[in-house]
Amino acid sequence: MSSGATCKVRLFYLTRRSFRRSHIGTLTENSRSLHTRPSQCPNAPYVSPSPPRMRESEKDDDDVKPFEDIPGPRSLPIIGTLHHYLPGIGQYSFSRLHHTGLRKLQQFGPIVREQLIGGVTLLLLYDPQDIEVMYAREGRYPMRRSHTALEKYRLDRPNMYNNGGLLPTNGEVWWDVRRRAQRVLSRPPCVQSRLPHVNKVCQEFTEVLDELKSPQTDQVGDFLNLERRLLLELTMVATLDVGLGCLQGGSGEGNEEAEALMTAAHESNSTILGTDNGLQLWRLINTPLYRRLIKGQDTIYRIAQKYVEAKEAELKAEGWSVESREGPLSVLEYCLLESGLDKKDIIGVFCDTLLAGIDTGAFTLSYVLYNLACNPDKQEVLAQEAKQLLDATGGEVTPKVISEARYLKAVLRETYRLRPVSIGVGRIMQDDTVIRRYKVPKGTVVVTQNQVSCRLPQYFPEPDTFLPERWLIRRSTTHTDAPHPYLVLPFGHGPRACIGRRMAEQNLHVIILQLMWKYHVGWDGGELDCVSNLINEPDGPLLFTFHPRN
């Protein structure tokens, strides 16, 4: 995963020589198209792309091959390819999707068709030019097949929700909620208004770290749980205007809610893959997986509703006046006063934020620290940047500090490349299209394999090496030597990109800078890989050490 971590890296990734020998077809190394690409700038607005330039071989309709000719694993009636995933006899694993994806690439090439149980046809894409085509064809209202059980849960409760929410809903209903919510969650003044609160929480985190780490080893027991508490606290202060005080632990009401929320979010996320795939018997009966989802979602809704209604009562007592608020409106205040969102939709948006924000942030932070601990030379570069920026502010991370933290952003981007939050992005094709000279029919479920592609040597020199500098190189004016912009997309791209990206990255910027300013982070474990549980989570204990820098 990194130069330090690669001492034990398994040989799951292709070398240049083995890649040439494998029959994966020719991937265009410098494939580029003329339309607008994802910007390297973290906060760049989305610009709708024009259609990408087609390969020469795709311009002749007579040369287009049928969808059924796309190679893929052999399927059986009814069960599809399920037998390939059975423990002991199967060659694939649902829990290691990046290893499974690489194996399919080696076997079948850069485009793979797979028939899943339940009659769902899946198309896997590895070439960034093909991924670019998928995004260009996603339409005005991009569709995906995900969180289907969550959608049923919400639609079955019209007294609580107007719709399935941002995660599973498609079409105009999705866009009506999305366009209103993104005015809030992606609005720079709202996001920056929470920065002082984020600083306070992160400073408290470092104080708790000092208290909890062992005097003998400098390790913290169950560090992942502490990270989850941090990300929960950050999510609560950023969205619901309340701190639970969950970093300190204890037996108070806030800590009980924190434990309940962390458990509920993790349990809910762990049911998504199982309920999205298979025979979906939960549509007929309350299966054990679906009951876990119900329990988790009931908890998240109850707590989100409590704090939305508390803020609503506060604003009502003040006469619903924007002028009565001191300073910029918080996210929750803007939702209630300015967004035009219905109260049910406001609660639903914050339920989605709690579901998506805790584990993804904690796991990303884990991999950033792992990369830095295994590469002490890179860590020292970042530590010097943190010292230079934070010494001048007394440890406060300001908007100016974030804008000038160039190496920090390169570290994050390189972590997204090596350990993204998921294997890729899913979309449902809304029109017939042609990809790699194959006709892909409307309704096909496409899943990009960015995590696999980001480890291939034809896209990244030294692909298994943690090298933040690759993102700081001044490119030529033509950008032909830059990494393809559709390879590293941790937050997705286009109208359906992650709505909470600005908040998520602001949280990460603050905590990473403060940790680098105060500690040298070490690693006492072996190689850290990931387990696919809807999102990629560390597959072992987090054995970090934290040595004070002063």
N, C-alpha and C positions, 0 to 999 in steps of 0.2 A: 504493500500500500504506500510505502514511503521508503526513502533510502535507508532509514533505520529499520523500518518494519520489514523491508524485503529480505532481511536476513533469514526469515522463516517463511517467506511467501510461498504458497503452494503453486505448482506449475499449472494453474488453471488458465493462464492467459497465453495467447499465441506469441511465439517469437516471430521475427521477420521471416525466417526461413520456413518454419512450419506453416505460417500463414500462406506463403506463396504455394506451398505444396498442397494445401487443402483445396477442395474443389468448391470454393465459395464464389467463384466468378470474379470478375474484375470490378473493384470498387474504385470509382473515380477519385483520385487522391486530391485533386484541386477542384472538385466539383463546386461550382458556384452558380448562382442565378442572379437575375437583375433586380429582384424586388427587395423591399425593405427587410432587413434581418433583425433578430434580437440584438439590442444594443449591449455593448460591454458595460455601459453605465447602469448601476443597480437601480436607479430610480427613473430611468428613461420611460416615457409614456409609450403605450402600445400604438403602433401605426399599422393599419390594415395593409397586408402585403398584396401585391399584384401577383398573378400566377407565375410560378417559376419557369425557367427555360427548360424545355423538354430535351431529353437525350435525342440524338439524331435517329436512333433506332425506334423511338416512340412516335415519330411524326407520321409514319406510314401505317394507316389502319390495318392494311393487309398483313402486317408483321406482328400484330398484337395476338398474344396467345390466350387461351381460355383460363379462367380462374382455377379450374380443376388441375391444370398442369403445374401449378406452383408446388414445389416439393415440400414434404413435411412428414412427421411420424405417422406410421400406419395406425388407422383407427378401426375400431370394431363397432358393430351395430349396438345401439343404445348407450354403451359406456364410452364411446369415442376413444380417446387416448388415455383413459384413466389407468389402464393396466401398466402403462409406462411409468406411472408414479407410485406404484405399490411398493412398500418397503420390502427389501430382500430380492425382489425379482425385477423391479423397474429400474430404468436407467436415469430417470429424472426425479427431481425433488421439488415439492411446493415450498419447502422451507428455505431453499437455496436457489432462488430464481435466477441469480446472476450466474451461478455455475450451470444451471439447466439451460439458460439462454446461450451461453458460450458453447455448450455441447451441441445444441441445435445448429448454431452457426457453422461449426466444424462439419456437421453431418450434411446439412442441406443448403448452406449458402446464406446470402444476406437478405433473403425474403423467404418466410416459412409460413405454410398454411397448416392449421391444426384444428381438428374437429373435437370439441369438448363434449363432455357428458351433458345431456340436455339439448343437444342439437345446435349449440352455439359454435360458429366458425370464427376462429381467431387468426389474424394475420400479424406476424412479427416482422418488424423492420429494423435493420441495423445500419444501413447506409444513411448518413446525414442528408444526402440529397433526396432520398426517398422520404425521410422524416419531414423535410421541407415541403415536399409535395402534399403530404398529409395535412400539414397545417394550412397550406394555401387552399386546400379543398374543404376545410372544416365548416365553412359557411358562416352566415351572420350569427346564428345561435349554435355554437359548437355542441355536439351531443356526445355523451359518454355513457357507458354501462358500468355503474359503480354504486355502492351503497344502496342496493335495491331493497334490502330488508329495512334499512333506515327509512326509506321512502314509504314503505308499507306502514311502518310504525307510526309515522306522522300523519299520513292520510287517514289512518284509522282513528285519529284523535282530532277531529275538526274543532273541538272546543279549545285546543291548545295551539294548533298550527293551521295556517292557511294553505300550505303546500308542503312538499317534501324537503324544502330548503335548498341551499346553494349546492350541496354536494351531489345529490342524486337527480335533481330536477333538470329537465331539458326544455328547449323551446322558448316561447315568448314568456311563459310563467317564470322560468329561470331568469331571463333577462330583466324582467320587471323588478325583481328583487335585487339582482346583481347591480344594475345601474344605479339604484338608490344607495345600496350599501357601500359601493366602492367610492362614492362621493365622501364617505366618512372614513372608512378603513384605509383608503389609499390617499387621503387628503393630507398633504405635508403639514399644514398648520395643526391639524388634529394629532397627527403622529408626534410631531415635535413638542406639542404641549405636554406630552407624557414623559419627556426626557428627564426632567428633574426627579420624577418619581422612579423612573428606571434606575437612575444613578443611586438613589437612596437604597433601593432594594439590592442592587449589586454590591454596594458597600457593606450592607448588612450581611450579605452572603459571604464576603471575605472574612468578616468578623466571626461568623459562625464556623467557617472553615478553620480559623485559628483555634477555636475552642475544641473542635471535634477531632482534629488530626492528632495522631499518636506522637508523643514526644520522642519515642524511640525510632519510629519508621517514617514519620511525616505523612502517613497514609490516613485516609478517611474511610471508615467502614461504610459499606453500601453507598458509595458516592453517587451512583445513578439515582437513588431515591432522593438524595439531596439536590441533585440537578433537577429532578422532576418538581420538587418543591419550589425551587427557584423559578422555573418556567411557569408554574402555576401562579405564583405570586406576581410575576411580571405580566402575565396575561390578564389577571384580575385587575391590577392597577391600570393597565393600558386600556381596558375595555369597559369594565364595570365600576370603575372609580372606587374600588375598595381593596385594601390590603388585608388578607386573612391572618397575617402574622405567622404563616405556617413554617417559616424557616427555623424558628426557635423550637418547634415541637411543643410538647406539653399536652394538656388535656382540655384546653379551652374550646369554645364553640368554633372558632376559626380553624383550629387544627383538626377538629372532627370533620368539618366541611372540606378541608384540604385533603384529608385521607380519603374521604368519600369521592371527591372529584377525581383524584388521581386514579383510584381503582376503577371508577366508572368510565373514564376516558380510555384507559388501557383495555378494559374488558370489552368495551364497545368496538374499539379498533381491531381487536383480535378476532371478532366475529365476522368481519366484513368479507375476507377472502372465502371463508367457508360458506357464507350465505349467498355470495354473488355467484359461486360456481356450484356445480352439481345439479341435483334434481329439484332443488328449492322446495322441499316439502314444507318449509316454514310458511309458505303461502296458504297451506291447508290446515296445518296444526302448529301449535307452539312447540317447536323442537327445542332441545336443550340449548343450542346456539342462539336461537331467537329469544329464548327466555333470558339469557345473559344480556342480550342487546336491550331488551325491554327494561331490565333492572338498571343497567347503566344509564340509559337515556332518561328514565324517570328521575334518577338522581341529578343528572346535569340540568334537566329542565327545572326541577324544584329550586335549585340554588340560583340559577340564572334569573328565574322569575322573581325570586325574593329581592335581588338587588336592583333589577330593573324597576320594580314597583316601589322600592324605597326611594330611588332617585326621582321617580315620577311624582311621588308624594311631596318630596322636597321642592321640586319645581312648581308644583301646583300651589304650595304655600306661598311661593314668591310671585304668583300671578302669571306664570309661564312667560316671564319676561327675559328676553335675550340680554337686554341692557343691564339687568340685575347681576349678571355673572361677571366676576372679575377675571380679566385676562381672556385668552382664547377658550372657546368651548371645548370640553373634553369630548371624546368619542361618544360616550353615552349621552351626554347633553345634546350634542349635535344630532344624534339619532332621534331623540325625543322632541327636539325643538325645530329642527331645520330639514331633516331628511325626507319627510313625507312617507316614511315607512309606517305601516300598521304595527301596533304593539305586538301582535303575534309574530310578525316577521322580525321585529327587533329582537325578541327573545330567541327566535329560531336562529338568527345570524350569530348571536352570542353563544348559543349552544354549539353551533358549528365551529366557532372560534375555540371554545374550550376543548372540543373533541380533537381538533386538528393541531392546536398550538402547543400542547404540553409535551407529548412524546417526541414530536418532530424536532422541536427546539432542543430538548435534552439530548437526543441522539446525535444531532449535528454538533452540539458543543462537545460531546464525548469524542467524536472523531477529529475535531479540530485540535483538542488537547492531545490526543493520541499522536496525530501527525507531528505536532510541535515537540512532544516529549521524545519521540523516536528520531527527531532531526534537530538536535540541539543547536546546530549552526543556524538553521532557519529561525529557531525560537529566539536566538540572541538578536537577530536582525529585527524581529518584531518587538522584542523587549526594548531595544534602543529607540525604536519609533515611539513606543508607548511612553518611555521615559521623557523623551524630548517634548511630546505633546502634553502629557499630564503633569509634569513638573511645573509647567507654566500656568496650570489651572488649579493646582492643589488637588489633583485627582479627579476633578470634575470632567466628564465627557460632554462636551458641548457640540452643537452642530458644526462649528468650525473644526473641532478636533476630528470629527467623523469624516468631514470632507477632505482633510489632509492625510488621513490614515491610509495611504496607498498600499503599503505592504500588507496591512491587515486585510484589505479587500482581496488582494491576490492570494493570501492564505485561505480565505474563505472559498474563493472560486476554485482553488486547487483541491480543497476538501470536497466541494460539490462534485468535482470530476471523479475523484477516487472513491468516494463514499456518498453518493446521492441519497436523498431521502427515500427514493423508490427506484424500481427497475427502469421506469420510463413513464410515458403518458398514454392513456387510452382515449380513443375517439371512435365514434360510429360514423362511417362514411355516409354522407347524405345524398350523394350522386354517384353514378358510375364513373370510374376514373381509370387511368392507366398508370401502373407503377411497375417499373422494370420490365416493360413490354408485356405485362400481364393485365388483363381486364379485371378490375376489382369492382364487384357489384355494390350497388347501394345497399346499406344495412350491414356491411361487413364491420366487425369489431377489430380495430387496428390497435396494437400495443407496440410502442417504440421500445427499443432495447438500448437506451442511452448508456446505462451502467456498463453493459458489455462493450459497446463501441468505444467508450472513453478509455478503455484499457488496450486498444489495438494500436500497434506501432505505426501503421500507415497514417494515423490521425495525430498521434502524439509521440514525438521522440522520447525514449526512455519512459514508456507509459506507466510503469509501476513505481516510478520515482516521484517523491513529493517535491515538486519544484515550483514554488510560487512565482519565481522569476519569469516563467514562461508567459505569465499574464502581464508583465511589465515591459516587455520588449517593444520598442517603438517599431511599428510595422511600416512597410512601404505604403505609398499612397494608393496602390491598387489593392492592398490587403490580401494578395494571393498567398502570402506566407502565413497568414493567421489561421488559427484553428477554425474549423467550420462552425458558424454560429449556432447551428442546430444540434451540436453535440452536448454541450453543458447547459442544460435547462432545468435546474433544480426546482424552479417555481412554475414550470410550464411556459407557455407563450401564447399570445393572442388574447382574445376577449375572455377566455376561460382560464387565464393564468391565475396563480394564487392571489387571492384578494388581500391577504394579510402580509404580503412580502415586505413592505416598508417597516411594519411593526416588528416582524420577526427578525429582520436584519438589524434594526436599531437595537433590539435586545442583545443580539449576538455581538455587535460592535462594542457595546458598553462593557459587557461582562468579560470578553476576551481581553480588551485593553486593560481593564482593572486587574485581572489575574496576571497578565504579563508584567504589569507595573510593580506588582507586589511579590510575585513568586517566580522561582524557577521550577517548572513542572517536569517531573521525571516519570518513568514508566518501569514498573517492576514485573510486568506480565509478559506473556508470549504474544504471538501475532493475534491481532484483533480483527476478526472478520464480521460478517453480519448475517442475521437471520431474517428471512422475509416473513413479516407478520403484518401484511398490508403495507407497512413502512419498514425500512431497514433498521433493525436494532442491533446493538452490540451482542456478539455471541458468547461473551465471557465477562467475568467480573472486571470492574474498572480499577486497576491497581495503580493509581496515580500517586506520586509523592509531591508535596508542596513545600519547597524550601524558601524561606524568606530571602529576598534579594538584598536586603540591607543588613 
